[in-house]
């Protein structure tokens, strides 16, 4: 019975560590990320090439034109209006821009339960 219990504990370990691996997999260049299991807040620096690898996809800040932000998600450009209640879908994610300043763009990226 001891071997069986040890095997069960070892079998559960990868499942328990998976959310931590997803969070640890977030990072970027000229961008700050804050992720949990199914969503990330990415703060892109403006005026430089800024990108992040989050939730298994690459996101890049392409441009800001007034109240509209263009992002590349896995190489596909999407245009997202600024505002918490407005979002676009890309690569199975809901993408919204929560704020734009002269220095930074803050983006929320959440896994879309329904897919694309």
C-alpha positions in Angstrom: 0.0 0.0 0.0 2.9 2.4 0.6 4.0 2.1 -3.0 0.5 2.8 -4.2 0.2 5.9 -2.0 3.6 7.1 -3.2 2.6 6.6 -6.9 -0.6 8.5 -6.4 1.2 11.4 -4.8 3.7 11.5 -7.6 0.9 11.3 -10.2 -0.8 14.3 -8.6 2.4 16.4 -8.4 2.5 17.5 -12.1 -1.2 18.5 -12.0 -0.5 20.7 -8.9 2.5 22.3 -10.5 0.9 23.0 -13.8 -0.7 26.3 -12.7 2.6 27.5 -11.3 4.4 26.6 -14.6 1.8 28.7 -16.5 2.3 31.7 -14.3 6.1 31.3 -14.4 6.0 31.1 -18.2 4.9 34.7 -18.4 7.5 37.3 -19.3 8.4 40.0 -21.8 10.8 42.5 -23.3 10.0 46.1 -22.3 6.8 44.7 -20.7 5.8 43.7 -17.2 3.4 40.8 -16.8 1.2 39.7 -13.9 -0.5 36.3 -14.7 -2.6 33.7 -13.0 -3.9 30.5 -14.4 -6.1 31.9 -17.2 -5.4 35.6 -17.5 -2.6 38.1 -17.6 -2.2 41.8 -17.2 0.6 43.1 -19.5 2.0 46.6 -19.1 3.8 47.4 -22.3 6.3 50.3 -22.4 5.7 52.8 -25.2 8.3 54.1 -27.6 10.3 50.9 -27.7 9.7 47.4 -29.1 7.6 45.8 -26.4 6.4 42.2 -26.4 5.4 39.5 -23.9 5.0 35.7 -24.0 1.9 34.9 -21.9 -0.4 31.9 -21.6 1.4 30.2 -24.4 1.1 33.0 -26.9 3.2 35.9 -28.0 1.7 39.4 -27.7 3.3 42.6 -29.1 2.4 46.3 -28.9 2.3 47.5 -32.5 0.9 51.0 -32.2 -1.4 53.4 -30.4 -3.6 55.8 -32.3 -5.7 58.0 -30.0 -8.1 55.7 -28.2 -7.2 52.6 -30.3 -4.4 50.1 -29.7 -3.1 47.7 -32.2 -1.6 44.5 -30.9 -0.1 41.5 -32.6 -1.3 38.2 -31.0 0.7 35.3 -32.4 1.6 37.5 -35.4 -2.1 38.5 -36.1 -2.9 42.2 -35.7 -6.0 43.2 -33.8 -7.2 46.6 -33.0 -8.7 47.2 -29.6 -10.5 50.3 -28.3 -9.4 51.6 -24.9 -11.9 50.8 -22.1 -12.5 48.1 -19.5 -15.8 47.1 -21.1 -14.5 46.8 -24.7 -12.6 43.7 -25.8 -11.6 41.8 -29.0 -11.0 38.2 -29.5 -7.8 36.7 -30.8 -6.3 33.2 -30.8 -8.9 32.0 -28.2 -8.3 35.0 -25.9 -10.4 38.0 -24.9 -8.1 41.1 -25.2 -8.9 44.5 -23.6 -7.0 47.7 -23.1 -7.5 49.1 -19.7 -5.4 52.2 -19.9 -3.0 54.2 -22.2 -0.6 56.8 -20.9 2.4 58.5 -22.6 4.7 55.9 -21.1 2.6 52.6 -21.0 -0.2 50.6 -22.4 -2.0 48.2 -20.0 -3.7 45.2 -21.6 -5.8 42.4 -20.0 -5.6 39.0 -21.8 -8.0 36.3 -20.6 -8.4 32.7 -21.9 -11.8 32.6 -23.7 -13.7 29.5 -22.3 -15.7 29.2 -25.5 -12.6 29.4 -27.8 -12.5 31.5 -30.9 
